[in-house]
Amino acid sequence: MDATIAGSSSERCVRMLRRIVELLVAENSRLQEPHVGLLDDVLVRLIARIAPATLVELSTALADLRAAPRTTLRRLASCADAAIAVPVLRQSPALSPRDLMEIAASSSESHLLAIADRREIENALTDVLLQRGSSKVCLALIGNPAAGFSEVGYSILIGKAEQDDEITKALALRPGTPDMVIRALLSASPRAATVTNTDARPSAFSGATTSSEMPVTVNRPWDAEYAAARPEIVSLNRAGKLNDSTVNRFAIRSETANLYTALSVLSGAPVEVVELVMAESDCEGLVMACRASRLNWQTTLAILNNRGPRPSFGERERAQELFEKLHLSTSQWSVRWGEISASADHCTAKSRARR
């Protein structure tokens, strides 16, 4: 066989390869392992004579086969050329977890991303991918419902999340993430937001247009206003009347102290947290606070529309998508995340000027 292949032209080798592939595909359900093994031996010898473009075709053709030439598949999956390796890495059920772990331990990010997209990923393989992969690989795994995570894997993600908010958000929103992992993820303080006081009577909303990338400047209610608002809000809550209709009215009428106190009471978070999420440059923290407060989307939208510059159509769509994805428990943990932040800044908050 070696002599025959060595004496054949490249064109003849390609024809031989394609005939074997046609046979493997057409008869896959009937081929026995010894037969596949014989074809595998021939393919391994042929691929050394085949141009990369044809190897991409071969990889794509073999990727879905269950009765597959394993040695050939391992060669293709280990190829440094990602265009050749990716189809097999992403789809082939014939590659064992050990094969995939060995490849993941020494391959490029493109290879890792392909493995991260597989229909089934064991915990041990996930650990290797997380250890070697970039944030993009981590996010791909989090977004793949088929990926399993061990305690080691969750620990790696928690460590990476400290430097990457997208990992924190994605893992917090992933169904099935254990509560203890959510707690650890959200124990880091969110980025500080800008909250200011002015000499004029405070209003919840600034009339100026600001960039969506800049913190929203909000005028914080004074202690006296909070003190006046709280008894009424607590009374409404005890009577079961602190509901969407009431909070919506606070937002539309710019009743800042009432609105902030209502969100604090409903979510269980300190009012300092409400101030922080109101002033964040994006709306994610505020959406989470509203979700934790058991408010509906229309009330949440009223708060978003009246806290400052109205969000764009795209921003509203993203906010609604986040609102609908959030599980109540995740929202509550997210507000506690803000609570930890408020505790860290408690001394600073106490020393701020008051009217």
Phi, psi and omega per residue, in radians:
M1 nan -0.792 3.135
D2 -1.020 -0.756 -3.110
A3 -1.162 -0.669 -3.137
T4 -1.113 -0.799 -3.132
I5 -1.178 -0.718 -3.141
A6 -1.088 -0.561 -3.121
G7 -1.548 0.010 -3.105
S8 -1.630 2.636 3.066
S9 -1.292 2.882 3.111
S10 -1.056 -0.674 -3.138
E11 -1.114 -0.697 3.141
R12 -1.205 -0.666 3.093
C13 -1.063 -0.702 3.123
V14 -1.126 -0.725 3.133
R15 -1.116 -0.735 3.112
M16 -1.075 -0.776 -3.129
L17 -1.055 -0.794 -3.088
R18 -1.159 -0.611 3.093
R19 -1.136 -0.708 3.129
I20 -1.136 -0.741 3.131
V21 -1.110 -0.754 3.105
E22 -1.014 -0.724 3.124
L23 -1.145 -0.774 -3.135
L24 -1.079 -0.727 -3.117
V25 -1.248 -0.818 -3.062
A26 -1.199 -0.624 -3.045
E27 -1.925 0.322 -2.981
N28 -1.010 -0.681 -3.098
S29 -1.256 -0.290 -3.076
R30 -1.901 -0.265 -3.102
L31 -1.233 2.345 3.066
Q32 -1.551 2.817 -3.072
E33 -1.000 -0.719 3.108
P34 -1.052 -0.672 3.127
H35 -1.151 -0.760 3.129
V36 -1.105 -0.659 3.126
G37 -1.083 -0.713 3.107
L38 -1.108 -0.780 3.118
L39 -1.141 -0.595 3.110
D40 -1.075 -0.784 3.137
D41 -1.013 -0.723 -3.132
V42 -1.190 -0.767 -3.120
L43 -1.080 -0.723 3.140
V44 -1.017 -0.699 3.125
R45 -1.266 -0.610 -3.109
L46 -1.241 -0.672 -3.013
I47 -1.125 -0.354 3.084
A48 -1.205 -0.302 -3.103
R49 -1.864 0.101 -2.980
I50 -1.852 2.460 3.132
A51 -1.234 2.685 -3.106
P52 -0.950 -0.711 -3.099
A53 -1.050 -0.664 3.113
T54 -1.279 -0.563 3.091
L55 -1.159 -0.564 3.051
V56 -1.094 -0.755 3.086
E57 -1.059 -0.744 -3.131
L58 -1.102 -0.812 3.135
S59 -1.023 -0.769 3.140
T60 -1.129 -0.705 -3.106
A61 -1.208 -0.604 -3.083
L62 -1.548 -0.206 -2.948
A63 -1.049 -0.603 -3.047
D64 -1.661 -0.067 -3.034
L65 -1.297 2.345 3.074
R66 -1.489 -0.778 3.013
A67 -1.511 1.564 -2.916
A68 -2.146 2.649 3.079
P69 -1.288 1.727 -2.928
R70 -1.141 -0.737 -3.123
T71 -1.117 -0.715 3.096
T72 -1.085 -0.766 3.136
L73 -1.084 -0.723 3.124
R74 -1.115 -0.672 3.107
R75 -1.106 -0.786 -3.138
L76 -1.146 -0.774 -3.101
A77 -1.162 -0.471 -3.128
S78 -1.551 -0.065 -3.079
C79 -1.096 2.377 3.133
A80 -1.130 -0.453 3.093
D81 -1.318 1.901 -3.063
A82 -1.073 -0.557 -3.141
A83 -1.052 -0.567 3.112
I84 -1.403 -0.725 -3.011
A85 -1.343 -0.636 -2.948
V86 -1.026 -0.815 -3.110
P87 -0.986 -0.735 -3.134
V88 -1.242 -0.769 -3.129
L89 -1.074 -0.661 -3.075
R90 -1.332 -0.576 -2.915
Q91 -2.117 -0.511 -2.918
S92 -1.145 2.126 3.059
P93 -1.379 -0.134 -3.090
A94 -1.452 -0.270 3.091
L95 -1.371 2.275 -3.131
S96 -1.415 2.811 3.048
P97 -0.966 -0.643 3.102
R98 -1.120 -0.744 3.088
D99 -0.984 -0.855 -3.071
L100 -1.153 -0.666 3.126
M101 -1.151 -0.698 3.119
E102 -1.133 -0.720 3.124
I103 -1.186 -0.749 -3.119
A104 -1.109 -0.502 -3.069
A105 -1.237 -0.258 -3.043
S106 -2.455 0.204 -3.028
S107 -1.853 3.082 -3.066
S108 -1.389 3.029 3.119
E109 -1.102 -0.612 3.108
S110 -1.065 -0.682 3.089
H111 -1.144 -0.768 -3.121
L112 -1.104 -0.720 3.133
L113 -1.108 -0.650 3.108
A114 -1.125 -0.756 3.115
I115 -1.135 -0.670 -3.129
A116 -1.130 -0.251 -3.118
D117 -1.720 0.123 -3.083
R118 -1.208 2.805 -3.108
R119 -1.299 -0.326 3.119
E120 -2.577 2.234 -3.113
I121 -2.382 2.044 -3.134
E122 -1.300 2.753 -3.076
N123 -0.995 -0.742 -3.105
A124 -1.096 -0.668 3.106
L125 -1.202 -0.708 3.092
T126 -1.006 -0.727 3.139
D127 -1.008 -0.770 -3.136
V128 -1.131 -0.759 3.138
L129 -1.085 -0.723 -3.137
L130 -1.188 -0.661 -3.137
Q131 -1.148 -0.665 -3.056
R132 -1.687 -0.376 -2.961
G133 -1.481 2.798 3.052
S134 -1.406 -3.090 3.065
S135 -1.030 -0.611 -3.141
K136 -1.091 -0.698 3.102
V137 -1.166 -0.751 3.115
C138 -1.031 -0.790 -3.126
L139 -1.148 -0.640 3.103
A140 -1.109 -0.715 3.117
L141 -1.170 -0.762 3.137
I142 -1.080 -0.637 -3.127
G143 -1.390 -0.104 -3.129
N144 -1.725 1.893 -3.110
P145 -1.040 -0.356 -3.102
A146 -1.410 -0.214 -3.093
A147 -1.376 2.304 3.061
G148 -1.792 2.560 -3.108
F149 -2.132 2.284 3.042
S150 -1.538 3.096 3.054
E151 -1.078 -0.666 3.098
V152 -1.102 -0.750 3.138
G153 -1.084 -0.771 3.106
Y154 -1.096 -0.669 3.119
S155 -1.096 -0.710 3.100
I156 -1.087 -0.782 -3.130
L157 -1.116 -0.720 3.128
I158 -1.070 -0.731 3.100
G159 -1.097 -0.734 -3.136
K160 -1.262 -0.527 -3.126
A161 -1.140 -0.426 3.123
E162 -1.064 -0.461 -3.133
Q163 -1.896 0.017 -3.040
D164 -2.524 1.831 -3.119
D165 -1.096 -0.542 -3.112
E166 -1.116 -0.645 3.097
I167 -1.147 -0.744 3.105
T168 -1.008 -0.865 -3.099
K169 -1.105 -0.803 -3.079
A170 -1.114 -0.747 -3.108
L171 -1.262 -0.619 3.105
A172 -1.139 -0.558 -3.118
L173 -1.554 -0.157 -3.091
R174 -1.280 2.144 3.111
P175 -1.013 2.376 3.078
G176 1.610 -0.084 3.078
T177 -1.112 2.196 -3.082
P178 -1.049 2.577 3.141
D179 -1.005 -0.667 -3.114
M180 -1.129 -0.540 3.087
V181 -1.267 -0.719 3.087
I182 -1.011 -0.767 3.133
R183 -1.038 -0.808 -3.109
A184 -1.150 -0.703 3.132
L185 -1.071 -0.767 -3.015
L186 -1.571 0.138 3.122
S187 -1.386 -0.251 3.055
A188 -1.420 2.489 -3.100
S189 -1.247 2.427 3.011
P190 -1.224 2.854 3.126
R191 -1.074 2.456 -3.121
A192 -1.134 2.507 3.081
A193 -1.920 2.862 -3.109
T194 -1.594 2.085 3.075
V195 -2.222 2.234 -3.051
T196 -2.241 2.770 2.955
N197 -1.947 2.674 3.020
T198 -2.286 2.917 3.132
D199 -1.297 -0.389 3.121
A200 -1.290 2.864 3.091
R201 -1.036 2.207 -3.042
P202 -1.078 2.502 2.999
S203 -2.267 2.576 -3.082
A204 -1.189 -0.313 -2.918
F205 -2.276 2.404 3.051
S206 -1.560 2.442 -3.134
G207 -1.473 -0.188 -3.069
A208 -1.395 2.631 3.083
T209 -1.501 2.235 3.128
T210 -2.121 2.762 3.109
S211 -1.198 2.526 3.120
S212 -1.138 -0.245 3.125
E213 -1.592 -0.124 -3.119
M214 -1.796 2.608 3.066
P215 -1.011 2.589 3.075
V216 -1.454 2.199 3.127
T217 -1.459 2.022 3.133
V218 -2.068 2.569 -3.139
N219 -1.650 1.952 -2.997
R220 -1.283 2.366 3.052
P221 -1.071 2.676 3.118
W222 -1.475 2.877 -3.127
D223 -0.993 -0.695 -3.120
A224 -1.103 -0.643 3.128
E225 -1.211 -0.727 3.062
Y226 -1.073 -0.756 -3.121
A227 -1.083 -0.633 3.123
A228 -1.300 -0.586 -3.065
A229 -1.361 -0.620 -2.942
R230 -1.062 -0.804 -3.136
P231 -1.006 -0.716 3.139
E232 -1.150 -0.737 -3.113
I233 -1.152 -0.761 3.128
V234 -1.097 -0.702 3.118
S235 -1.107 -0.774 3.105
L236 -1.069 -0.700 -3.122
N237 -1.149 -0.739 3.131
R238 -1.146 -0.545 3.136
A239 -1.483 -0.005 -3.127
G240 1.307 0.343 -3.091
K241 -1.869 0.059 3.081
L242 -1.545 1.398 -2.984
N243 -2.142 -2.991 -3.108
D244 -1.007 -0.755 -3.105
S245 -1.056 -0.760 -3.112
T246 -1.179 -0.823 -3.113
V247 -1.157 -0.656 3.095
N248 -1.036 -0.735 3.125
R249 -1.112 -0.725 3.099
F250 -1.017 -0.745 -3.097
A251 -1.153 -0.836 -3.070
I252 -1.162 -0.617 -3.116
R253 -1.524 0.049 -3.129
S254 1.021 0.646 3.067
E255 -1.477 1.394 -2.923
T256 -1.038 -0.900 -3.094
A257 -1.072 -0.715 3.104
N258 -1.111 -0.758 -3.110
L259 -1.124 -0.869 -3.107
Y260 -1.100 -0.737 -3.133
T261 -1.158 -0.681 3.124
A262 -1.080 -0.792 3.116
L263 -1.112 -0.648 3.106
S264 -1.109 -0.821 -3.116
V265 -1.161 -0.777 -3.087
L266 -1.200 -0.668 -3.089
S267 -1.543 -0.330 -3.099
G268 1.436 0.141 -3.135
A269 -1.707 2.644 3.065
P270 -1.046 2.686 -3.113
V271 -1.119 -0.447 3.088
E272 -1.059 -0.576 3.106
V273 -1.177 -0.732 3.108
V274 -1.052 -0.738 3.100
E275 -1.044 -0.734 -3.125
L276 -1.113 -0.850 -3.076
V277 -1.242 -0.497 3.060
M278 -1.109 -0.541 -3.045
A279 -1.713 -0.038 -3.132
E280 -1.137 2.602 -3.088
S281 -1.144 -0.585 3.043
D282 -1.831 3.135 -3.028
C283 -1.845 0.122 -3.007
E284 -1.111 -0.807 -3.139
G285 -1.075 -0.702 3.140
L286 -1.175 -0.704 3.089
V287 -1.070 -0.742 3.123
M288 -1.102 -0.722 3.127
A289 -1.103 -0.718 3.111
C290 -1.144 -0.698 3.128
R291 -1.138 -0.718 3.110
A292 -1.167 -0.444 3.109
S293 -1.444 0.013 3.132
R294 1.124 0.521 3.068
L295 -1.479 2.692 3.112
N296 -1.495 3.084 -3.058
W297 -1.163 -0.678 -3.112
Q298 -1.086 -0.698 3.091
T299 -1.187 -0.731 3.096
T300 -1.027 -0.756 -3.140
L301 -1.125 -0.674 3.108
A302 -1.079 -0.703 3.111
I303 -1.145 -0.770 3.121
L304 -1.074 -0.731 -3.084
N305 -1.220 -0.436 -3.022
N306 -1.901 0.054 -3.130
R307 -1.466 -0.258 -3.083
G308 3.012 -2.554 3.066
P309 -0.964 2.304 -3.112
R310 -1.085 2.408 3.101
P311 -1.144 2.630 3.102
S312 -1.222 2.984 3.117
F313 -1.023 -0.771 3.137
G314 -1.110 -0.700 3.117
E315 -1.145 -0.678 3.099
R316 -1.120 -0.718 3.125
E317 -1.089 -0.766 3.133
R318 -1.136 -0.692 3.128
A319 -1.116 -0.727 -3.141
Q320 -1.175 -0.676 3.108
E321 -1.072 -0.764 3.102
L322 -1.104 -0.786 -3.137
F323 -0.976 -0.786 -3.079
E324 -1.269 -0.468 -3.138
K325 -1.381 -0.524 -2.998
L326 -1.159 2.258 2.943
H327 -1.449 2.583 -3.095
L328 -0.983 -0.736 -3.109
S329 -1.094 -0.687 3.118
T330 -1.114 -0.725 3.135
S331 -1.079 -0.737 -3.128
Q332 -1.125 -0.709 3.077
W333 -1.121 -0.632 -3.134
S334 -1.139 -0.651 3.085
V335 -1.188 -0.627 3.084
R336 -1.150 -0.537 3.021
W337 -0.993 -0.827 3.082
G338 -1.116 -0.579 3.137
E339 -1.114 -0.698 3.094
I340 -1.092 -0.717 3.103
S341 -1.079 -0.763 -3.132
A342 -1.100 -0.650 3.117
S343 -1.119 -0.686 -3.133
A344 -1.120 -0.553 -3.102
D345 -1.777 0.288 -3.003
H346 -1.060 -0.758 -3.107
C347 -1.118 -0.687 3.116
T348 -1.116 -0.738 -3.135
A349 -1.106 -0.662 -3.118
K350 -1.137 -0.567 -3.042
S351 -1.532 -0.065 -3.128
R352 -1.159 2.620 -3.117
A353 -1.126 2.466 3.097
R354 -2.157 2.661 3.044
R355 -1.309 nan nan
